[in-house]
């Protein structure tokens, strides 16, 4: 038998980056708190993502030959019963997340054909818009489940295509935003007023200290999913060194990417003009801001 190819530090960093970094997290952050979201994302990177990642890397290097991921870690640490309960809760949380995503997936679908989020006007069988989208979400889950039972090959192909397009989204944001900044002679659509912009949100819902602290939920969610990397430790080259090194580098890279992306949105998006309307919500915020990015770029030209 030939030797199995091991994953290097670079490969691990790319895997962590594609699993953790979410383009939509930057638009949600800007919508909720504007530039003030940057500090919370940086805090979450170093007070949540880094320590939890190092904890996972410790588990991974200790149980580097285990193939069960998080279940194997818990089973060998606290026993089978608690490991089963912990893993069941973990998987259940992912199912809840997937149910939410199955409804949101129809927003980009409608945007492809209508040019904007048209799901608020969809009606089937006498159902209102929310019920219609929910029914279509059920249909999406059934389709995905069917594909999953047919093997990993088809899913891997779709994931590869999706990964390419997500990477291109980031490239588009950077290139177009910097072009707008150049064409507008350095003027930002959302004014940056130094320390005031860093700590104060333009969103009236996030101006109180309690509301600002609640934003940490969004920031922590933006770094969720690190535990899913536990299943690859047995495929790493020297996991006791590779995993911690990959975690530290990824923390710095993802933290910088989130902070920079949020700032770049301020080049094209004025919060009060673009995001304060009733037709903007957490489901379609990414498409509203991307549409606005193209509109502002056209005006700048």
C-alpha positions in Angstrom: 0.0 0.0 0.0 1.2 3.5 -0.8 1.8 6.1 1.8 -1.2 8.4 2.5 -0.6 12.0 1.6 -0.6 14.2 4.8 -2.0 17.7 5.1 0.5 20.4 5.5 0.2 23.7 7.5 -0.7 25.6 4.4 -3.4 23.0 3.5 -4.8 23.2 7.1 -4.9 27.0 7.0 -6.8 26.9 3.7 -9.3 24.4 5.1 -9.8 26.4 8.3 -10.3 29.6 6.3 -12.8 28.2 3.9 -14.7 26.5 6.8 -14.8 29.5 9.1 -14.7 32.7 7.1 -18.2 33.8 6.0 -18.6 36.6 3.4 -22.2 37.2 4.7 -20.9 37.7 8.2 -19.2 41.0 7.1 -22.4 42.4 5.7 -24.4 41.4 8.8 -21.8 43.1 11.0 -21.9 46.3 9.0 -25.7 46.3 9.0 -25.9 45.8 12.8 -23.1 48.1 14.0 -21.2 49.7 11.1 -17.5 50.3 11.7 -18.1 49.6 15.5 -18.5 45.9 14.7 -14.8 45.6 13.8 -13.6 45.8 17.4 -16.0 43.0 18.4 -14.9 40.8 15.6 -11.2 41.3 16.7 -12.1 40.6 20.3 -14.0 37.4 19.3 -11.0 36.3 17.3 -8.6 36.4 20.2 -10.9 35.7 23.1 -13.0 32.9 21.5 -11.6 31.6 18.3 -7.9 31.4 19.3 -8.4 29.7 22.8 -11.1 27.3 21.6 -9.0 26.5 18.5 -5.9 25.8 20.7 -8.1 23.6 22.9 -9.2 21.6 19.8 -5.6 21.4 18.6 -4.7 19.9 22.1 -7.4 17.3 21.7 -6.4 16.7 18.1 -2.7 16.2 18.9 -3.4 14.0 21.9 -5.9 11.8 20.1 -4.2 12.1 16.6 -5.1 8.6 15.6 -8.8 8.8 16.5 -11.1 9.0 13.4 -14.3 10.1 15.2 -13.5 13.7 15.6 -15.3 15.4 18.5 -17.0 12.2 19.6 -13.6 10.5 20.0 -12.2 13.4 22.0 -15.1 13.4 24.5 -15.4 9.6 24.6 -11.7 9.2 25.7 -12.0 12.2 28.1 -15.4 11.9 29.9 -16.8 8.5 28.8 -19.2 7.2 26.2 -22.5 8.4 27.7 -21.5 12.1 28.0 -19.7 11.9 24.7 -22.9 10.7 23.0 -24.9 13.5 24.6 -22.4 16.2 23.7 -22.0 15.0 20.1 -25.8 14.7 19.8 -26.3 18.3 21.0 -23.5 19.5 18.6 -25.1 17.8 15.6 -28.5 19.1 16.6 -27.3 22.6 16.5 -26.0 22.1 13.0 -29.4 20.8 12.0 -31.1 23.9 13.3 -28.6 26.0 11.4 -29.3 24.0 8.2 -33.1 24.5 8.6 -32.5 28.3 8.8 -30.2 28.1 5.7 -32.7 26.1 3.7 -35.1 29.0 3.8 -32.4 31.7 3.1 -31.2 29.8 0.1 -34.2 31.0 -1.9 -33.2 34.6 -1.5 -30.2 34.4 -3.9 -32.3 32.1 -6.1 -35.0 34.9 -6.5 -32.2 37.5 -6.9 -30.8 35.6 -10.0 -34.1 36.1 -11.9 -35.7 39.2 -10.4 -32.5 41.2 -9.6 -33.6 41.7 -6.0 -35.1 39.8 -3.1 -38.6 38.8 -4.3 -39.4 36.2 -1.7 -41.5 38.6 0.3 -44.0 38.5 -2.6 -44.1 34.7 -3.2 -47.4 32.9 -2.6 -48.2 29.2 -3.1 -51.4 27.3 -2.4 -52.9 30.3 -0.5 -49.9 30.5 1.9 -48.3 33.8 2.8 -44.7 34.7 1.9 -43.2 33.3 5.1 -45.1 30.0 4.9 -44.3 29.7 1.2 -40.5 30.1 1.8 -40.7 27.7 4.7 -42.4 25.1 2.4 -39.7 25.6 -0.2 -37.1 25.2 2.6 -38.6 21.8 3.3 -38.3 20.9 -0.4 -34.6 22.0 -0.4 -33.8 19.8 2.7 -35.4 16.8 0.9 -33.3 17.5 -2.3 -30.1 17.9 -0.3 -30.8 14.7 1.8 -31.4 12.8 -1.4 -28.1 14.0 -2.9 -26.3 13.1 0.4 -27.6 9.5 0.2 -26.2 9.2 -3.3 -22.7 9.7 -2.2 -20.2 12.4 -1.5 -19.0 12.9 -5.1 -21.9 15.2 -6.2 -21.7 17.2 -3.0 -18.0 17.7 -3.4 -18.5 19.0 -6.9 -21.1 21.5 -5.8 -18.9 22.5 -2.8 -15.9 23.1 -5.0 -17.9 25.4 -7.3 -19.4 27.2 -4.3 -15.9 27.7 -2.8 -14.6 29.3 -6.0 -17.5 31.7 -6.2 -17.2 32.7 -2.5 -13.5 33.4 -3.1 -14.4 35.5 -6.1 -16.9 37.5 -4.0 -14.1 38.6 -1.7 -11.9 39.6 -4.7 -14.8 41.6 -6.2 -15.4 43.4 -2.9 -11.7 44.3 -2.6 -11.1 45.4 -6.2 -14.4 47.3 -6.7 -14.2 49.0 -3.2 -10.7 50.2 -3.7 -11.6 51.4 -7.2 -14.5 53.4 -5.8 -12.2 54.9 -3.2 -9.8 55.9 -5.9 -12.5 57.3 -8.2 -14.1 59.3 -5.3 -10.7 60.7 -4.3 -10.7 58.9 -0.9 -14.2 59.8 0.2 -16.1 57.2 2.2 -19.8 56.7 1.8 -20.1 56.0 5.5 -18.0 58.7 7.2 -15.3 57.5 9.6 -15.1 59.8 12.6 -12.2 58.1 14.4 -12.9 56.7 17.9 -16.6 57.7 17.7 -17.1 55.4 14.7 -15.2 52.5 16.4 -17.4 52.4 19.5 -20.8 53.8 18.3 -23.2 52.1 16.0 -25.2 54.0 13.4 -28.0 51.5 14.0 -30.4 52.8 16.7 -31.0 49.2 17.9 -27.4 48.8 18.9 -26.7 52.1 20.7 -27.2 51.0 24.3 -24.4 49.2 26.2 -26.5 46.1 26.7 -27.3 45.9 22.9 -23.7 46.5 22.1 -22.7 43.6 24.3 -25.4 41.4 22.7 -23.6 41.9 19.4 -20.9 39.5 20.7 -23.3 36.7 19.6 -22.9 37.7 16.0 -19.1 38.0 16.4 -18.7 34.5 18.0 -21.0 32.9 15.4 -18.7 34.3 12.7 -15.9 32.1 14.0 -18.1 29.0 14.6 -17.3 25.6 13.1 -13.7 25.0 14.2 -14.7 21.8 16.0 -15.5 20.3 12.5 -11.7 20.3 11.8 -11.3 17.6 14.5 -11.8 14.9 12.0 -8.7 15.7 10.0 -6.1 15.5 12.7 -5.2 11.9 11.8 -4.4 13.2 8.3 -2.1 16.0 9.4 1.6 16.0 9.1 3.0 16.2 12.7 -0.4 17.3 14.1 1.0 18.3 17.5 2.9 21.1 15.7 0.8 21.6 12.6 -2.6 22.1 14.3 -1.6 24.8 16.8 0.5 26.7 14.2 -2.4 26.5 11.7 -4.8 27.8 14.3 -2.7 30.8 15.3 -2.0 31.8 11.7 -5.7 31.4 10.8 -6.8 33.5 13.7 -4.7 36.4 12.6 -5.6 36.0 8.9 -9.4 35.6 9.5 -9.5 38.5 12.1 -7.7 40.8 9.6 -10.0 39.7 6.7 -13.1 40.4 8.7 -11.9 43.8 10.0 -10.7 44.9 6.5 -13.9 43.6 4.8 -16.2 45.5 7.2 -14.2 48.7 6.6 -14.4 48.2 2.9 -18.2 48.1 3.0 -18.1 51.7 4.3 -16.5 52.8 1.1 -19.7 52.1 -0.9 -22.5 51.9 1.7 -23.9 54.8 3.7 -25.8 53.1 6.6 -28.7 55.7 6.8 -29.3 55.9 3.0 -29.0 52.2 2.1 -29.7 50.0 5.2 -32.2 51.9 7.3 -35.2 51.0 5.1 -37.9 48.4 5.9 -37.0 46.2 2.9 -33.6 45.3 4.4 -33.3 42.3 6.7 -30.7 39.8 7.8 -31.8 37.4 5.1 -31.2 39.7 2.1 -28.6 42.1 3.5 -25.7 40.6 1.5 -27.6 41.1 -1.8 -28.7 44.6 -0.9 -25.1 45.7 -0.2 -23.7 43.9 -3.2 -26.3 45.5 -5.4 -25.4 48.9 -3.9 -21.7 48.2 -4.4 -22.3 47.8 -8.2 -24.6 50.9 -8.3 -22.0 53.1 -6.5 -19.2 51.8 -8.7 -21.2 52.7 -11.8 -21.9 56.2 -10.5 -18.2 56.6 -9.6 -17.2 55.8 -13.2 
